[in-house]
Amino acid sequence: MNRRHFLAASAATATLAPLGTNAFAEPFLVDGLDKLTDEKGVYILPPLPYAQDALEPQMDAETVGLHHQFHHGGAVKGLNKDMEKIKLASESGNLEGVDYWVKKSALHASSHILHSIFWTNLAPSGKGGGGEPKGELLKSIQTEFGSFDKFKALIARVSSDVDGNGWGILAWHPMTKKLIVLQCENHEKLTQWGAVPLLVIDVWEHAYYLKYRNRRTEFVEAFFKIVNWENVALRLDAARFVK
């Protein structure tokens, strides 16, 4: 989908999946880019938008495969289980301990949503990945952060310094009309309510440890060589329709 067609569709349908217990407010999953459920509402694992080895050498094929199938896929399986447990508790009227499954659904839904954005934020180096943003995205970054280089340094440091596991996130906040950078240690928490994630950097160890070991900063630097800035720009365009 090119930018012009995307905007035409998004202006009418920037609808996106309800969040349930997730900390981010809807809408932020972009119709045409993100698909979290099937036609019956069952959560599904979207396929990778490229071959498993397409992000080499920045991300090795083994890590991508394990990350997608077992970590993202595990969150999807967990989320379906959580929702079934919540449904059964609600239907039976026995709500003892249901808060456990609600908390688990926040963890798994946040993982599913952020990973779904993560995979589309990337493209092979030289084939849509890398370089710098353009157009309105670049202007917005320059307005809020001074320059692209300053923004890049900021989000790279924020991502590299996450305590434990988490994410660095570039988001749009529709209430303030500003781009913001978030450091998300626990992806079911630590957000600004209403923030719309545009670019997410996964710094859980499963995203990089096979290739980079404990060199998270090196992984974050390599990440920018495969960022699909067109995807980020499309997400910003859609987010600006949020009222």
Phi, psi and omega in degrees: 000122179277173187298317183295313179294322179299313182296321179298319179287320185291327181301327181265333189225041180286054183264146180209177193294139176295150189272337187062243183265004181292148185287331180283144179271147179281160356267147170210354174269124194271124177301125183101340177247328187237135177220106184262337184228162173271186184294343179264000180087007177279134180292138183229158176269113179294146177292156173298143180277014181201170178295154183300330181262009187290340183265006174299147358270358184294320174232123183284153185299321182296316179296315180301316180296313179295317181300312183290309188284317189261324181272305175294313180300324178296323177295321179296313178299317179297320181295318177298320178295315180303312183294326177293318179296319178295317179298315180297319179296318180294316182292325181278339184083357178268095186262010178298120178080005182293337179299331177300314183287329175295318178294319178296324180293327176295317178297310185288321180293319178297318178298314181299314182294310183294319177296322179298323175289316183307311184296323180279344175289351187245153175205154180304142178301129181085354179233045181109344181259147177092192182074213182226158176292163180227176170059220185295327178297313179298317179299318180294320177297315180296320179297316186275327188243356178098316178195165177296319181298321179292319176298313182300317179296320181294307184290330177294317180292316179300317180292316182294332186262011176302131176286121182073229182254152178166210187215150162256136189224130166265126184225159173253133177251109186294337181283328180256350182059040182231150166279140178225155173250130181243145170250112189250099180284318179238113193287357170266001181225196169048061175224177167254121184304132181093351181295140182250107183292134181249318181225126182235134180247110182280115178244023164296146184301331181296343181281342189213349196292327181298322183266318190256355183053235182267014184268067184298320181301321178295321177297315180298321177297318179292328181306319184292346177281350181231016176290131176269089186294334176296320177296317179298319179296319178297321179294321176295316178303315180292319182297329182290349174277349181289130180255000000 
